[in-house]
């Protein structure tokens, strides 16, 4: 038993002995901790900044009141559409948007925030607003679409538009309509002559 006690550090039995270390040791320890923390936060800001700059659209949402299962369900829906949701501290979001040059986002970053990043301009907004129909506690604060700060009302109207593939199919059907009508007329004329 006495051998075991000798192997334990002195601070185990006398926790206040750490208080009596020299202030220089404490200062150096705190200084290295602060430098490491600052470097980590700077790295987080750069990661978020890169995500915002590469994204077609970025939405800042308030998820307060959603259960873990609901947030997981939203993340799965976003993932199937090649979008991503990440919970980020407001200070990091403020720094990232400020460094990227987006003014007007800071005043919306109050309370818990998450970013939803999408590859195109419509998909992320569409998924978030479809999910918000069933879950009223999910609120969109503001967004960045096509490198411009966009209000919540504009994002809502944007979510009602079809995605890129839908728009292309609509355009093709409009372009095909005159040719199809001409083909129908030619067919009708040829049948009438026979």
Rosetta silent file (secondary structure, phi, psi, omega in degrees, C-alpha in Angstrom):
SEQUENCE: XXXXXXXXXXXXXXXXXXXXXXXXXXXXXXXXXXXXXXXXXXXXXXXXXXXXXXXXXXXXXXXXXXXXXXXXXXXXXXXXXXXXXXXXXXXXXXXXXXXXXXXXXXXXXXXXXXXXXXXXXXXXXXXXXXXXXXXXXXXXXXXXXXXXXXXXXXXXXXXXXXXXXXXXXXXXXXXXXXXXXXXXXXXXXXXXXX
SCORE:     score description
SCORE:     0.000 S_00000001
   1 L     0.000  -45.405 -178.860    0.000    0.000    0.000 S_00000001
   2 H   -66.810  -31.034  177.234    2.748    2.458    0.909 S_00000001
   3 H   -66.751  -39.254  178.119    4.563    1.682   -2.307 S_00000001
   4 H   -63.272  -41.965  179.459    1.423    2.558   -4.278 S_00000001
   5 H   -63.156  -37.471 -179.044    1.104    5.883   -2.469 S_00000001
   6 H   -67.837  -26.371 -178.312    4.689    6.768   -3.316 S_00000001
   7 H   -79.048  -23.982 -179.676    4.001    6.230   -7.045 S_00000001
   8 L   -74.125  147.357  177.714    1.098    8.686   -7.169 S_00000001
   9 L   -67.049  155.547 -176.152    1.918   12.342   -7.836 S_00000001
  10 H   -63.907  -33.090 -177.586    1.971   14.695   -4.905 S_00000001
  11 H   -67.675  -14.192  177.270   -0.896   16.807   -6.295 S_00000001
  12 H   -67.598  -40.842 -178.799   -3.227   13.801   -5.872 S_00000001
  13 H   -88.228  -30.693 -178.173   -3.067   14.081   -2.104 S_00000001
  14 L  -127.841   84.325 -173.662   -2.515   17.829   -1.908 S_00000001
  15 H   -64.296  -19.510 -177.346   -4.387   19.473   -4.795 S_00000001
  16 H   -82.113   -3.997  179.256   -3.420   22.957   -3.685 S_00000001
  17 H   -66.887  -25.204  177.637    0.274   22.353   -4.344 S_00000001
  18 H   -69.870  -21.733  178.460   -0.295   23.316   -7.978 S_00000001
  19 H   -71.662  -22.695 -174.249   -1.313   26.770   -6.778 S_00000001
  20 H   -95.949   12.402  174.616    2.109   27.350   -5.302 S_00000001
  21 L   -68.631  164.713 -179.211    4.036   26.880   -8.544 S_00000001
  22 L   -69.027  149.943 -178.611    5.938   29.882   -9.733 S_00000001
  23 H   -67.879  -26.623  177.498    3.943   32.454  -11.628 S_00000001
  24 H   -64.260  -41.734  177.436    6.406   32.217  -14.526 S_00000001
  25 H   -62.986  -45.118  179.010    5.478   28.544  -15.043 S_00000001
  26 H   -61.935  -42.807 -178.604    1.775   29.398  -14.945 S_00000001
  27 H   -63.456  -43.041  179.566    2.253   32.296  -17.365 S_00000001
  28 H   -64.572  -39.934  179.121    4.155   30.141  -19.876 S_00000001
  29 H   -64.264  -44.908  179.470    1.505   27.423  -19.686 S_00000001
  30 H   -66.202  -40.008 -179.134   -1.325   29.903  -20.280 S_00000001
  31 H   -62.972  -44.401  178.875    0.600   31.607  -23.083 S_00000001
  32 H   -68.440  -34.309  176.523    1.138   28.358  -24.993 S_00000001
  33 H   -64.879  -44.584 -179.831   -2.495   27.403  -24.423 S_00000001
  34 H   -63.760  -41.976  179.154   -3.672   30.763  -25.810 S_00000001
  35 H   -62.845  -40.247  178.655   -1.418   30.510  -28.854 S_00000001
  36 H   -66.478  -40.812  179.691   -2.732   27.018  -29.591 S_00000001
  37 H   -65.829  -43.450  179.795   -6.339   28.151  -29.168 S_00000001
  38 H   -63.954  -41.791  178.762   -5.838   31.168  -31.427 S_00000001
  39 H   -63.833  -39.747  179.208   -4.202   29.012  -34.096 S_00000001
  40 H   -65.195  -43.654  179.407   -7.073   26.523  -33.923 S_00000001
  41 H   -66.104  -39.020  177.918   -9.694   29.265  -34.251 S_00000001
  42 H   -62.027  -39.714  177.715   -7.821   30.844  -37.157 S_00000001
  43 H   -64.591  -41.063  177.784   -7.819   27.463  -38.894 S_00000001
  44 H   -62.695  -41.652  178.785  -11.581   27.094  -38.301 S_00000001
  45 H   -61.295  -42.719 -179.443  -12.183   30.563  -39.777 S_00000001
  46 H   -65.644  -37.261  178.516  -10.189   29.630  -42.881 S_00000001
  47 H   -65.343  -45.986  179.988  -12.140   26.374  -43.328 S_00000001
  48 H   -66.478  -39.948  179.026  -15.507   28.157  -43.063 S_00000001
  49 H   -60.682  -42.251  179.091  -14.293   30.961  -45.327 S_00000001
  50 H   -65.189  -41.614  179.036  -13.277   28.426  -47.964 S_00000001
  51 H   -62.470  -42.383 -179.181  -16.651   26.640  -47.746 S_00000001
  52 H   -66.438  -41.377 -176.896  -18.536   29.918  -48.177 S_00000001
  53 H   -69.395  -32.990 -178.607  -16.402   31.040  -51.119 S_00000001
  54 H   -84.052  -16.900 -173.673  -16.744   27.730  -52.991 S_00000001
  55 L   -79.256  149.002  172.124  -20.479   27.328  -52.356 S_00000001
  56 L   -75.972  -33.395  176.330  -23.205   28.336  -54.774 S_00000001
  57 E  -149.313  144.861  177.171  -25.387   29.223  -51.793 S_00000001
  58 E  -131.748  126.936  178.075  -24.889   29.452  -48.054 S_00000001
  59 E  -113.341  138.335  174.766  -27.768   29.692  -45.588 S_00000001
  60 E  -104.051  117.117 -173.470  -27.411   30.711  -41.951 S_00000001
  61 E  -120.178  154.905  174.234  -30.079   28.904  -39.927 S_00000001
  62 E  -106.739  116.908 -175.063  -31.274   28.837  -36.331 S_00000001
  63 L  -104.544    7.575 -175.675  -31.821   25.242  -35.247 S_00000001
  64 L   -60.236  127.702  179.572  -32.759   25.934  -31.596 S_00000001
  65 L   103.969  -13.679  176.554  -35.620   23.682  -30.516 S_00000001
  66 L   -81.765  143.958  176.763  -34.946   20.857  -32.943 S_00000001
  67 L   -79.081  167.791  178.501  -34.184   17.463  -31.466 S_00000001
  68 H   -61.685  -38.935  179.484  -31.044   15.556  -32.345 S_00000001
  69 H   -63.837  -39.370  179.476  -33.124   13.170  -34.457 S_00000001
  70 H   -68.413  -41.376  177.650  -34.621   16.086  -36.418 S_00000001
  71 H   -64.349  -39.885  177.254  -31.216   17.667  -37.033 S_00000001
  72 H   -63.781  -41.360  177.420  -29.900   14.292  -38.169 S_00000001
  73 H   -61.006  -42.919  178.074  -32.880   13.906  -40.508 S_00000001
  74 H   -63.407  -42.764  179.854  -32.166   17.361  -41.986 S_00000001
  75 H   -63.601  -37.967  178.362  -28.485   16.509  -42.447 S_00000001
  76 H   -65.699  -43.796  178.615  -29.382   13.268  -44.241 S_00000001
  77 H   -62.595  -41.055  178.424  -31.763   15.118  -46.586 S_00000001
  78 H   -66.089  -39.844 -178.553  -29.102   17.723  -47.278 S_00000001
  79 H   -64.342  -36.318  178.806  -26.466   15.056  -47.871 S_00000001
  80 H   -66.772  -22.556  178.981  -28.619   13.312  -50.477 S_00000001
  81 L  -101.746   16.218 -179.970  -28.737   16.637  -52.381 S_00000001
  82 L    61.540   39.417  174.913  -24.950   17.199  -52.065 S_00000001
  83 E  -118.678  169.155 -176.344  -25.354   19.893  -49.414 S_00000001
  84 E  -141.971  143.088  175.472  -23.831   20.120  -45.952 S_00000001
  85 E  -120.071  133.935 -179.591  -24.906   21.499  -42.568 S_00000001
  86 E  -141.474  131.328  176.382  -22.382   22.492  -39.925 S_00000001
  87 E   -84.002  128.286 -175.352  -22.879   24.090  -36.522 S_00000001
  88 L  -136.864  146.075  176.523  -20.381   26.912  -36.059 S_00000001
  89 L   -66.163  145.933 -177.175  -19.767   29.507  -33.359 S_00000001
  90 H   -62.284  -37.877  179.990  -21.023   32.982  -34.228 S_00000001
  91 H   -61.975  -39.414  178.776  -17.623   34.628  -33.687 S_00000001
  92 H   -67.714  -40.550  176.924  -16.049   32.302  -36.232 S_00000001
  93 H   -63.727  -41.286  178.570  -18.880   32.986  -38.687 S_00000001
  94 H   -60.083  -47.767 -179.056  -18.485   36.749  -38.164 S_00000001
  95 H   -64.011  -42.233 -177.788  -14.760   36.611  -38.856 S_00000001
  96 H   -65.852  -43.692 -179.893  -15.157   34.359  -41.899 S_00000001
  97 H   -70.241  -34.816  178.701  -17.870   36.501  -43.504 S_00000001
  98 H   -67.940  -42.946  178.286  -15.994   39.708  -42.700 S_00000001
  99 H   -66.122  -31.247 -179.623  -12.760   38.374  -44.232 S_00000001
 100 H   -81.363  -13.720  175.396  -14.701   37.208  -47.283 S_00000001
 101 L    92.707   23.463  178.738  -16.248   40.693  -47.649 S_00000001
 102 L   -99.317  102.681  178.027  -19.914   39.987  -46.897 S_00000001
 103 L   -88.970  146.291  178.328  -21.346   42.939  -44.974 S_00000001
 104 L   100.809   -3.729  179.246  -24.759   42.656  -43.363 S_00000001
 105 L   -87.525  -32.055 -172.004  -24.444   39.105  -42.078 S_00000001
 106 H   -57.578  -40.651 -176.265  -23.119   40.014  -38.610 S_00000001
 107 H   -69.206  -16.322  178.606  -26.372   41.455  -37.266 S_00000001
 108 H   -90.184  -10.412 -176.546  -28.193   38.194  -38.032 S_00000001
 109 L   -88.480   72.712  177.834  -25.722   36.027  -36.126 S_00000001
 110 L  -125.444  134.574 -178.119  -27.507   35.990  -32.782 S_00000001
 111 L    81.318 -175.664 -178.403  -28.248   32.793  -30.916 S_00000001
 112 L   -64.811  136.678 -177.618  -27.228   29.332  -32.083 S_00000001
 113 L  -132.001  147.668  172.422  -26.247   29.269  -35.742 S_00000001
 114 E  -137.058  152.188  175.490  -25.485   26.661  -38.341 S_00000001
 115 E  -108.439  142.503  174.670  -24.505   27.056  -41.955 S_00000001
 116 E  -117.628  119.406 -174.745  -26.012   25.082  -44.792 S_00000001
 117 E  -111.509  129.307  178.686  -23.764   25.000  -47.843 S_00000001
 118 E  -123.953  153.047 -179.196  -25.012   23.977  -51.279 S_00000001
 119 L   -73.608  -33.721  177.727  -23.249   23.516  -54.599 S_00000001
 120 L  -115.101 -178.210 -172.132  -25.866   25.422  -56.581 S_00000001
 121 L   -79.898  -21.552 -169.143  -28.067   28.401  -55.793 S_00000001
 122 L  -107.207  -37.796 -166.395  -31.396   26.633  -55.268 S_00000001
 123 H   -59.797  -46.912 -177.497  -30.955   23.171  -53.760 S_00000001
 124 H   -62.046  -44.898  179.538  -29.931   24.106  -50.209 S_00000001
 125 H   -63.677  -40.534 -179.324  -32.776   26.633  -49.854 S_00000001
 126 H   -62.116  -46.682 -178.794  -35.282   24.157  -51.285 S_00000001
 127 H   -65.772  -43.371 -177.779  -34.305   21.387  -48.846 S_00000001
 128 H   -65.499  -45.460 -178.527  -34.227   23.705  -45.820 S_00000001
 129 H   -71.356  -32.147  174.120  -37.598   25.314  -46.554 S_00000001
 130 H   -64.711  -40.181  178.063  -39.217   21.950  -47.317 S_00000001
 131 H   -68.635  -36.073 -178.223  -37.934   20.696  -43.961 S_00000001
 132 H   -69.422  -20.721  176.793  -39.091   23.900  -42.222 S_00000001
 133 H   -61.674  -39.298 -178.817  -42.684   23.280  -43.382 S_00000001
 134 H   -90.598  -20.522 -176.475  -42.892   20.318  -41.009 S_00000001
 135 L  -126.081   95.507 -173.299  -40.554   21.710  -38.338 S_00000001
 136 L   -67.508  -17.745 -176.307  -41.484   25.264  -37.391 S_00000001
 137 L   -79.087  -12.150  176.581  -38.527   25.704  -35.062 S_00000001
 138 L   -83.972  119.488 -178.203  -36.056   25.765  -37.942 S_00000001
 139 E  -122.924  137.945  174.266  -35.586   29.393  -38.998 S_00000001
 140 E   -92.093  128.757 -178.608  -33.481   30.821  -41.788 S_00000001
 141 E   -88.249  -57.023 -176.854  -31.668   33.983  -40.711 S_00000001
 142 E  -162.144  169.025  179.494  -29.905   35.177  -43.855 S_00000001
 143 E  -147.345  168.179  174.174  -28.065   33.715  -46.806 S_00000001
 144 E  -125.190  116.026 -179.600  -25.365   34.261  -49.372 S_00000001
 145 E  -126.505  127.560  179.057  -26.343   33.409  -52.932 S_00000001
 146 L    55.912   41.566  179.194  -24.104   34.073  -55.914 S_00000001
 147 L    60.856   31.095  175.650  -21.679   36.006  -53.648 S_00000001
 148 E  -133.847  139.644  176.928  -24.387   38.443  -52.499 S_00000001
 149 E   -70.096  129.281 -174.136  -26.039   38.694  -49.084 S_00000001
 150 E  -123.019  137.476 -178.999  -29.668   37.647  -49.513 S_00000001
 151 L   -74.682  167.947 -179.074  -32.591   38.255  -47.164 S_00000001
 152 H   -64.692  -37.777 -179.990  -34.790   35.529  -45.748 S_00000001
 153 H   -65.958  -40.744  178.186  -37.736   36.550  -47.956 S_00000001
 154 H   -66.641  -36.462  177.384  -35.626   36.320  -51.118 S_00000001
 155 H   -65.457  -37.575  179.445  -34.344   32.910  -50.056 S_00000001
 156 H   -65.089  -42.929  178.180  -37.905   31.706  -49.537 S_00000001
 157 H   -69.103  -32.527  176.743  -38.913   32.785  -53.048 S_00000001
 158 H   -65.710  -33.847 -178.717  -35.708   31.237  -54.411 S_00000001
 159 H   -68.692  -19.624 -179.720  -36.622   27.919  -52.786 S_00000001
 160 L   -83.013  -12.526  177.762  -39.815   27.780  -54.829 S_00000001
 161 L   -75.923  153.554  174.789  -37.885   27.785  -58.109 S_00000001
 162 L   -72.442  159.969  178.724  -36.969   24.477  -59.724 S_00000001
 163 L   -74.139 -177.493 -173.837  -33.371   23.347  -59.528 S_00000001
 164 H   -59.740  -43.343 -179.823  -30.918   23.606  -62.420 S_00000001
 165 H   -65.013  -38.800  178.155  -31.976   20.332  -64.045 S_00000001
 166 H   -64.309  -41.132  178.755  -35.648   21.335  -63.806 S_00000001
 167 H   -66.142  -40.117  178.424  -34.970   24.687  -65.423 S_00000001
 168 H   -64.785  -39.722  178.883  -33.005   23.057  -68.249 S_00000001
 169 H   -67.252  -36.688  176.494  -35.813   20.581  -68.938 S_00000001
 170 H   -65.244  -41.755  178.856  -38.336   23.436  -69.012 S_00000001
 171 H   -63.026  -43.462  179.091  -36.121   25.353  -71.440 S_00000001
 172 H   -64.193  -38.271  178.689  -35.752   22.310  -73.681 S_00000001
 173 H   -67.217  -34.652  177.237  -39.501   21.719  -73.725 S_00000001
 174 H   -68.435  -40.128  179.366  -40.057   25.351  -74.726 S_00000001
 175 H   -71.054  -30.438 -179.732  -37.474   25.037  -77.502 S_00000001
 176 H   -78.361  -25.068 -173.064  -38.951   21.711  -78.674 S_00000001
 177 H   -56.831  -49.310 -179.524  -42.554   22.932  -78.790 S_00000001
 178 H   -62.945  -38.301  179.911  -42.386   24.775  -82.161 S_00000001
 179 H   -66.726  -41.941  179.029  -40.559   21.885  -83.839 S_00000001
 180 H   -64.198  -42.432  178.948  -43.057   19.363  -82.433 S_00000001
 181 H   -63.459  -40.140  178.093  -45.986   21.513  -83.586 S_00000001
 182 H   -64.213  -40.903  178.671  -44.457   21.791  -87.059 S_00000001
 183 H   -64.063  -39.406  178.201  -43.988   18.024  -87.188 S_00000001
 184 H   -65.079  -39.388  179.483  -47.629   17.502  -86.181 S_00000001
 185 H   -66.518  -44.321  179.578  -48.828   19.882  -88.928 S_00000001
 186 H   -62.986  -40.572  178.951  -46.682   18.179  -91.565 S_00000001
 187 H   -64.987  -42.546  179.571  -47.964   14.780  -90.462 S_00000001
 188 H   -64.019  -41.635  179.210  -51.572   15.982  -90.547 S_00000001
 189 H   -64.602  -42.401 -179.649  -51.124   17.436  -94.062 S_00000001
 190 H   -67.030  -35.747  177.335  -49.492   14.221  -95.339 S_00000001
 191 H   -69.353  -34.343 -179.811  -52.322   12.105  -93.866 S_00000001
 192 H   -69.248  -36.718 -179.740  -54.912   14.393  -95.463 S_00000001
 193 H   -71.745  -29.987 -178.874  -53.288   14.023  -98.900 S_00000001
 194 L   -81.160    0.000    0.000  -53.217   10.205  -98.637 S_00000001
